Amino acid sequence: MDFYRKVTAPAFAGSLNSYFWTNVVMQMSDQEPVASHAVLALSSVYETFSNGSWEASSFAVWHYNEAIKLLRTTTDRALILFVCVLFICIELIRRNPKDATTHCRHGINILNEIHNESDFLRNHVTPVMRQLSIAPYRYGINPTTFPTVRQPISTSTKRIQNVAEAHARLLTIHVRLVRHMECACITDRWLDTGKEGPEPDTKWLRQFILIDLDAWYKAYWEMKKEERYTSKEEDMIRLLDIRYLVARIALLASEKKDEGERKALQRRQSPQQAGELKASSSSAIALSSSWWSSGAAT
């Protein structure tokens, strides 16, 4: 545990989510044997990774397997999800995206089945799971078949109380942005033959994300004006500023890309085909608008 406390935890903590890795993980490892085995496995894998290797040591494999054995007899869903977070990190460090994605999918599905979130889940595990849920998209997972964390979070139109809350709210928008970008890469804007609908149009999805992103920034800006912050909090604020700018640039850049592709497609078509395409596009937009206003989207 000494290596975890001195090396692994600070490396994982960063600026935006330090309490979970430096405090919560240590507390859980002291209280629960399954958590202790998972933390020791994670720490060992990270030590090997720091030395330039992605292969797990026999020590890490043994503790990993012990954690799995204990997990099979555990009914505490909060504990299962906590260990699931550690397993995802282990597989990501080992460059094993397939198993990392499997753990992530399993964890999200369990989380979505929980109707009454405990404070432990709400304040510690769910935010980390939400953040890790972005990773599978980086490895080409199909966003139409991968679950999202459905646990509610405060709406972006309300006042943001602190930096941690600002981070949590921005993270939900970031997940939607990543899913949107991946969907745009693997699907057309219009429904394929035999595919069930209606399906939100790319333009509308992007616009709704942009509206929520700007609403977040307005509330975030008000928060920044009213408070004085420590040097660590100021670092967190700078990171959030960067994440906001990157997200907005990505949305605007994808809009320009779609416009360019649409114009190129229209130039290759006859006037009759272009007219039919425009009519189809208008119908899709009308359907997607109705779909969103009905509250069907999450």
DAPE-V930825 format. One record per backbone hydrogen bond with DSSP energy under -1.0 kcal/mol. NH is the residue of the N-H (numbers start at 0). CO is the residue of the C=O. If there is no record, write none. Layout:
NH:CO + NH:CO
This chain:
4:0 + 5:1 + 6:2 + 7:2 + 8:3 + 10:6 + 11:7 + 12:8 + 13:9 + 16:12 + 21:17 + 22:18 + 23:18 + 24:19 + 26:22 + 27:23 + 28:24 + 29:25 + 30:26 + 31:27 + 35:31 + 36:32 + 37:33 + 38:34 + 39:35 + 40:36 + 41:37 + 42:38 + 43:39 + 44:40 + 45:41 + 46:42 + 47:43 + 48:44 + 49:45 + 51:48 + 52:47 + 60:56 + 61:57 + 62:58 + 63:59 + 64:60 + 65:61 + 66:62 + 67:63 + 68:64 + 69:65 + 70:66 + 71:67 + 72:69 + 73:70 + 79:75 + 80:76 + 81:77 + 82:78 + 83:79 + 84:80 + 85:81 + 86:82 + 87:83 + 88:84 + 89:85 + 90:86 + 91:87 + 92:88 + 93:89 + 94:91 + 95:90 + 99:95 + 100:96 + 101:97 + 102:98 + 103:99 + 104:100 + 105:101 + 106:102 + 107:103 + 108:104 + 109:105 + 110:106 + 111:107 + 113:110 + 121:117 + 122:118 + 123:119 + 124:119 + 125:120 + 127:123 + 128:124 + 129:125 + 130:126 + 131:127 + 132:128 + 133:130 + 134:131 + 136:133 + 137:134 + 138:135 + 139:136 + 140:135 + 144:141 + 157:154 + 165:161 + 166:162 + 167:163 + 168:164 + 169:165 + 170:166 + 171:167 + 172:168 + 173:169 + 174:170 + 175:171 + 176:172 + 177:173 + 178:174 + 179:175 + 180:176 + 181:177 + 182:178 + 183:179 + 185:181 + 186:182 + 194:191 + 204:200 + 205:201 + 206:202 + 207:203 + 208:204 + 209:205 + 210:206 + 211:207 + 212:208 + 213:209 + 214:210 + 215:211 + 216:212 + 217:213 + 218:214 + 219:215 + 220:216 + 221:217 + 222:218 + 223:219 + 224:220 + 225:221 + 233:229 + 234:230 + 235:231 + 236:232 + 237:233 + 238:234 + 239:235 + 240:236 + 241:237 + 242:238 + 243:239 + 244:240 + 245:241 + 246:242 + 247:243 + 248:244 + 249:245 + 250:246 + 251:247 + 252:248 + 253:249 + 254:250 + 255:251 + 256:252 + 257:253 + 258:254 + 259:255 + 260:256 + 261:257 + 262:258 + 263:259 + 264:260 + 265:261 + 266:262 + 267:263 + 273:269 + 274:270 + 275:271 + 276:272 + 277:273 + 278:274 + 279:275 + 280:276 + 281:277 + 282:278 + 283:279 + 284:280 + 285:281 + 286:282 + 287:283 + 288:284 + 289:285 + 290:286 + 291:287 + 292:288 + 293:289 + 294:291 + 295:290
